[in-house]
Amino acid sequence: METVDTTERLRQLRGLMKQQKVDIYIVPSEDAHSSEYIAPTDARRAFISGFTGSAGTAVITQEKAALATDGRYFNQASKQLDGNWELLKQGLQDVPTWQEWTVDQAAPGDDTPGSTVGVDPTTITAPEGRKLSEKIKKKGGKELVAVSDNMVDWVWGKQKPARPNEPAKVLGLEYAGKKYQDKIEELRKELDKKKAAGFVVSMLDEIAWLFNLRGSDIPYNPVFFSYAVVTPTTVTLYIDESKLKEEAKAHLEGVTIRPYHEIFSDIASLAKEQPASNGTKDGASKPKRKYLIATKASWALSQALGGEENVDEVRSLIGDAKAVKNSTELEGMRQCHIRDGAALIEYFAWLEDKLITQKATLDEVKGADKLESIRSKHDHFVGLSFDTISSTGANAAVIHYSPERGNCSTIDPKQIYLCDSGAQYLDGTTDTTRTLHFGEPTEMERESYTLVLKGHIALDLAVFPKGTSGFALDTLARQHLWAHGLEYRHGTGHGVGSYLNVHEGPIGIGTRIQYSEVPLSVGNVISNEPGYYEDGKFGIRIENIVMVKEVETKYKFGEKPYLGFEHVTMVPMCRKLIDVGMLTAVEREWLNAYHKEVLEKTRRFFEEDERSRKWVERECAAY
Amino acid sequence: METVDTTERLRQLRGLMKQQKVDIYIVPSEDAHSSEYIAPTDARRAFISGFTGSAGTAVITQEKAALATDGRYFNQASKQLDGNWELLKQGLQDVPTWQEWTVDQAAPGDDTPGSTVGVDPTTITAPEGRKLSEKIKKKGGKELVAVSDNMVDWVWGKQKPARPNEPAKVLGLEYAGKKYQDKIEELRKELDKKKAAGFVVSMLDEIAWLFNLRGSDIPYNPVFFSYAVVTPTTVTLYIDESKLKEEAKAHLEGVTIRPYHEIFSDIASLAKEQPASNGTKDGASKPKRKYLIATKASWALSQALGGEENVDEVRSLIGDAKAVKNSTELEGMRQCHIRDGAALIEYFAWLEDKLITQKATLDEVKGADKLESIRSKHDHFVGLSFDTISSTGANAAVIHYSPERGNCSTIDPKQIYLCDSGAQYLDGTTDTTRTLHFGEPTEMERESYTLVLKGHIALDLAVFPKGTSGFALDTLARQHLWAHGLEYRHGTGHGVGSYLNVHEGPIGIGTRIQYSEVPLSVGNVISNEPGYYEDGKFGIRIENIVMVKEVETKYKFGEKPYLGFEHVTMVPMCRKLIDVGMLTAVEREWLNAYHKEVLEKTRRFFEEDERSRKWVERECAAY
């Protein structure tokens, strides 16, 4: 982790700020699509501050520069920031949020006149922009202005990496399961129900899903830079045409293709013409039809559409539709998880052999590399779905740990090893965590592993009426840890895309209040990943991917469907870490049935691989 | 259930509406304090419509009259409403809410001018008034006006019952546990933290709690009509002075007493004078201190204070403080529940004897009367805390059933009997539900009783970190029913007052999103009452009152306290209805320990009552 001297960068930026009459400039870490992962060209906050963590916001005045980030990154930020920067540790008491800090700078009080705050409106969401703007004015600042030309890009100049221009390729119907034309028709029905003029699609995974296209502009996420606008009569895809080869162009017949950056001027014109109201006599007096954008769409999009008067911000209609997988996608999820499970089994068997039999020295990245090479041999493999967490001992307690090549720990066979990894396959996206021990775990390690496992099983076995959200189920996964005074500080489950982003909304299992607003539905794919972490000692997480299905129940109160989960991840739990005496009869039954299923579904991969076969047979033996 | 001819009442009301230039008049069922139960003098909606259910809103135009109520009351309302009324079944698809109906009447569209809607602003909360007002204007209606003189009262005239004028009596420190002066000091500290000018207290139970006074103006709720205003330097109680006898006056030394109705003019003046800001130099430029009112305070209070500019609507500070019982209150809860448990045991033993041994014929109200007479012999008894639900067979499936004197069912010893009842004692409020069977229950009855019991036990045994809400715990009580495709359509728990209202906020266990905003805290008192109801057949509910306490856990992750429950209700579960084979070892242990505790704590009451002793010993025998 190196420190960059940001003095010259800041000097240039401040010069530009003066020219643009902006007193305070905000540099968020988001790209124009609220992507979780970003392309190097969008890493503006990292460039200007030197801090490379995934979350954080930089705010620059003529005298000061502040970088706000959360607890995961306090250490990294203090190491990476040079003397020009002040670190705002978000979440600590008495530390202002970056918004508060900005407002304080903009409105110093007394008789000092308020300042103008600038931000690139593509890098902040519409609700965020509005809220900040109100606060600045309320406290006596001047205003928040949208500065369309990103000033960091000017400073970055020729050093700035180019926007990726990888092709967007057609995903066959054998993987997508539904024609994109049908998806658009269904979207139009929703637009009609909501009496909306159209939907401006801004999230990259939603566009990829909608058009059955996949790209590779962003690491781990098979998406491509684009926008889309769907109205009752038109479909327009905003994408650099060079990204579309012949096959994709043929596939998109009937879709209007426009250059990526033209979205803003196009929707500005769209918003000015109002669609004729369909056939009512007194059409003129009817309320205007508004355009829908997602709550995570950028302030720039909202502004281009003419602001609140013309725009309704909603939970994305496409996000909701995408979260309900069709039967082809569900079957793809089953199949890719069997192959992925076989890869993990082969890796763990290899790792045990290396560490224990061969007494080899291996570091965490070497392990991850081996796992990737095993995965890549499997059918339909495209790439990893996120940076592999390969962590030994105390590193496993760092929830977002990522081993650094050449600077990571040697895997200690006497410590817990936690591996959280996944891949993109043409037929689905995987994400699995297993925690292993190759030697003799401590009592506390076995006890806490077993408590995590009990929570994992409770959630896997949950049955709940249609309408229940992941918020309501979260406690099931935590109850056994709680009873022992233990807890984990992360959610229990996230939605997973189909050969798309490994994290996707709107569903989730956890205490975020948004999760309470979205009931789980048949066809949802979500992770089940409770854990336990002891700082400086060890970490435990057990993660399967599960799919929501309708289940048979003895009774059926209220004639409504009862739902449950089908697990698709096929990797054994760690025998050495299970204290079977802590399991109830029901839990033991679950474990035996799960291991039987793992063995049956993965065995065929090990016909000529004795090491893996022996390993999986041993781990899956019935209790 | 009789039907009242409302023709003449409506004719008079419409005449008044013309005089007052009000086109549409709304009559909510609330009193001026958002009380759950109301005094007969406030039953205006029942008077004007003839419908006597506890929930509903009447809306009257010159041509039409509509009564909106929810699913509990569809039957009753259709029977009670005469031909003048249209019933709006709230919650059914395509049925407008009463607000939508009102707006439709107020803004008929085309070129018809919009109408003026009137409401007594004491009978609607400030947020409700504001929202409705906005909707009316937005859709083309004229406006919502606050009509201070209630027009139904004019029509009601001399027939209207007088406002109760029962004395407000001092609750001794041996029951209240904290001097009211200390409560006021603590409230002032909160006001100071929130930089508020004062708190206008509108909920009757909050005033009773704050001043350590109890009254009897409203059935079942030991409260008295009043308002209060607490500022950093003043305390004013608005109450008709005749309600205060010598003792109460002496107790309230230092509190300014003002007539009940003067609250409105007083706070209007208060809001005009701004308290001097304390000692800061540039005080003039500091933001104005606002008055706080609860979100359930009336629109009239908000308006008297000058509206949003002067008022912040908050979750009541007193409601929050009141929900955390002090050690005297907690001990009172334990003690009154032991006496109350003894009363229920005596009643159930008597009932079994009557029905089975003596083969007597008994109706539901006779049972309830006997129970009340047994309770009333016990120390510190004041009255019931709500109308006893004494229900046989299919009646038990009606969640809010209340047997009607002279018109109720005979208790069938071959059917389930559900009894939900409670009392007010000087040292606490009780609320207990037990479901019994005196003959041979069906398989399904035993199965569902046992599933409800398993949920009840799961919640009772729950351990959770500080910060967890009742929303997050709700699933624990439902999980076993869900696994069998069963469900209940009510919350799992409500807060309980200390010799105060049997239902109190802000805590609760259930799926209402508000519950997610309030973590459970040490000292909270709450019910644990899962159930199962089969329409037309039977109903099951098991309700204990539990108190939140800190619990010892093996570990203590994050150094934060872990909480759990202490049950205070002391009545056995029904042996005939338990299928012990469905219980886990842990559940059986819980049941045996609970029964042992019940026996130990109640035995002394039965030294000379062999029937009760034998009954409780039989029911509490270990499994």
Interface residues (C-beta under 8 A of the other chain):
Chain A: D110 D282 L461 A462 V463 F464 P465 T468 F471 A472 L473 D474 T475 L476 Q479 L481 W482 A483 H484 G485 L486 E487 R489 T511 I513 S516 Y532 T553 K554 Y555 K556 F557 G558 Y562 T584
Chain B: D110 D282 L461 A462 V463 F464 P465 T468 F471 A472 L473 D474 T475 L476 Q479 L481 W482 A483 H484 G485 L486 E487 R489 T511 I513 S516 Y532 T553 K554 Y555 K556 F557 G558 Y562 T584
